Amino acid sequence: MIEEKKLAVLIDGDNIPSRYVKEMMEEIAKYGRPTIKRIYGDWTSPHVSKWKNVLLESAITPVQQYAYTQGKNATDSAMIIDAMDILYAGDVDGFCLVSSDSDFTKLATRLREAGKHVIGIGEKKTPNPFIVACDKFIYLEILHKDDEEEKSGEGKITTKKYDKITPNLIRLLKNSVSDAADEDGWAFLGDVGGLILKKQANFDSRNFGFDKLTPLFQSLKGFEIETRTQANSRFKLIYVRNKK
């Protein structure tokens, strides 16, 4: 049995809405076992009051950080210091930084330099420097499992919006298939997905309305899909090839 990666989950409570917590923790569990779960914020402030109701349900430890100076985010500093302490303790294999704030760009870079896997989670407003500093970046908006329509902060019904499939995306997919392909042009889809993430950390088929990578490729005209069975195995392997 492959041992699960131990993850430290550090959440910027001042920057992330509490309504995403359940789906967020379920998503993180796909990548490892969150042995450390902390959320940072000024718990005397009404701004983070909604978090208080969900912390116990998810066993997340709140860390109090007073806003000593108006206009300065003390939460960022506390979270960064904690992350470095955890890094030097050597008790985890990777970090999950939950924030939409570009102030954590340098922290993500430093953790990766130390050989740690870094997953970023934030809203689509997250600045690109923080996104590309992570090994993988997941948008919170795609994690909602409710109906396609949900209420906005003003009580209005809004439709979940997906990213458009652009020529740049097609180019990224085709180049990644070519880079991972054998002499006949076929590439194992798992290898293609890993290569795409190395090139673009925020790539996720769910951004385009597809639960998995396979149906995304199947929806596009420029690719061939082949399913191969393994001897003495119930699992099937998916291969993809660029159409000539």
N, C-alpha and C positions, 0 to 999 in steps of 0.2 A: 504493500500500500504506500502510495506517495504521500509524504508528510506535507501537511498544509503549511503555507507560509503564514508567519505571525505578522500581523499588521497593527500599526499604531494609527488610530483614527483621531484626527485633531480637527475640530470644527470651530469656525469663526462664527460665534453666535450672533454677533452684531451684523453679520452680512448675509446670513442664509435663513430663508423662511422655514419655520418649524413644520409646515404642512408636508414637507418632503421626507421627513425623518424615517418613516416606516419603509418606504420603497428604497430609500437611500441605503439603509442598513442591510436590506435584502440584497441589493446590488453588490455591496462591498463583500458580502459573504461568498460571492462567486469567485473572488480572487484570493481569499485566504481567511484566516481566523483572527478577528479583531480582538487582540489581547489587551489593548489599551484603547479606551474610548473616553475622550475628554472634549468638553465644549467650553469655550472661553467667552466671557462677557461680563458686563456690569449688571449683576442680578438685582440691584436696587433700582434699576431703570425699567420703566414700563415698556420700553422698546423690545425687550426680550422676554416679557412675561409669558407669552404663549409657549415658549420652550419649556417652562417649568412643568407643564402638564404631561409632557411626553418623555422627559428624561428618565423617570423611573421605569417606564415601560420598556425602554431600550437599554437600560443599565448604563447610561452615559453619565460620567462624573462631571458636574459643573465646577469650573474654576473661576473664582471671583476675581475680577480685575477692575478696579475703580478707574474712572476717567479723571485722572488728576488734573489735566489741562484741557480746556475746551478746544475742540478742533484737532486734537491729537488722539490717535487710536492706540490706546495702551494695550488693547486686546491683541493686536498684531505682535507687539514685543513679547508679551507673555507666551504666546503660542510658539514663536520662533525659539525663545529660550528653552521651553519645554522640549521642543523637537530636537534641539541639539543635545540636551541632557539624555534623551532617550537614545539618540544615535550613539553617543559615547558609551552608554550602558551596554549596548550590543545585544539587547534582548528581543529585537524584532528584525524581520527580513525586509519589510517595506513600510511605506507611509501612505496614508490617504489624507490629503489636505483638502478640506471642504471649505471653500471660499470662492467668491467672485472678485477678489481683490488682487490686483497686480503686485501688491507689496510682498507677496509670498513667492515671487519669481526667483529671487536669489536663494531663498530657502530650498525650493524644489531643485534648483541647479546644484546646490551644495550637497544635498542628500543623494542625488544621483552620482555625483563625483565620488561619494563614499561607497558606491556600489549598491545602494538601496533602490528598490523598485518604487517609483512614485506615481500614485494615481491621484489625479486632481478631479474634484467634483465641484461644479458651480453652475450658475445660470448662464444663459446665452450672452449676457452682457459682459461676461468675463473678458478682459483684455487679452489679446493674442500672446504677448510675452509670457504670461503665466501658463497658458495652454501649452505652448511649445516647450516649456521647461519641464513638463511632466512626460512620463513614459506613455501614459494614457490619460485622456481627459473626457469626462462624462458630463453631459448636460443634464441638470436636474429635471428640466421640462419633459424629457422623454421617459422618465421613470414613473410617471403617474399611470396607475392602472385603472383609473376611473373611466367613465365614458369619454368619448372624443371631445365632448363639450364640458366645460367646467366653469365655475363662477370666478369672476375676477374680483379684485379687492373692492370694486364699487358695486358688486352684486350682479353685474351684467354677465350674460352667458357668452363665453368666448370659445371659439373652435381651436383645438390644438393645431398648431402650424408646423408643417414639415418643411425641411429644406428642399429646394428644387434640385433636380439632377441636371447639372451643368456640363458643358464640354470639358471643363477642368477636371470634374469628377471622373468622367469617362476616360480622360487621358491618364489620370492617376490609376484607375483600375487596369487599363490596358498595359501600361508600363509595368505595373506590379506583376501581372500575369506573365509578361515576357521575361521579367527578371527572375521569376521563380520556376520557369518552364523547363522541361527536359528537351531532348533533341527533336521530339515530335510536337513540341509546342504545348503539351499538357502540363498543368501545374496543380499540385495538391492545394485545395482551397484553404486548408488550415495554414499552409505556408504563405499563401497570398495574403490572408488576413493579417498575419503577423508582420509581413513586410509593409503593408499599407499603414499600419499603426506606427512603424518606425519612421515613415515618411510624413505622416500627418496624425498627430496625437489625438485630435478630437474626432477622428473618423469613427462613425458608428452607424451601422445600417438602420438603426432605429431613428436616426435623424431624418431619414427619408421615408419613414413609414413602414419599414420592413423589420420584423423581429429578428431575422437572421441574415447572414451574408448570402446564403444560397438563393433565397427568393429575390434578393436585389439583383444578382447576376442574371437570374432567369427572366427578370422583367426587361432586360436590356437586349437589344437585337445584335449587338456586336460580339456575343460570346456563345460558345458551345459548352454544355454541361454534360458530364458523364459520371454515372454512378458505378462504382466498382465494389464487388464483394470480396471479402478477405476469407482465405481458407481457415476453417475451424473458428470462425468468429461471426457473431451476429451483427457486428457493426459494418456499415457500408461507408466507403470513402468517396468523397465528392471531388472531382477534378474539373478544371475549367480551362478553356483554350480560346484565344482570340480568333474570331472568324477571319478568313483571308479575303 
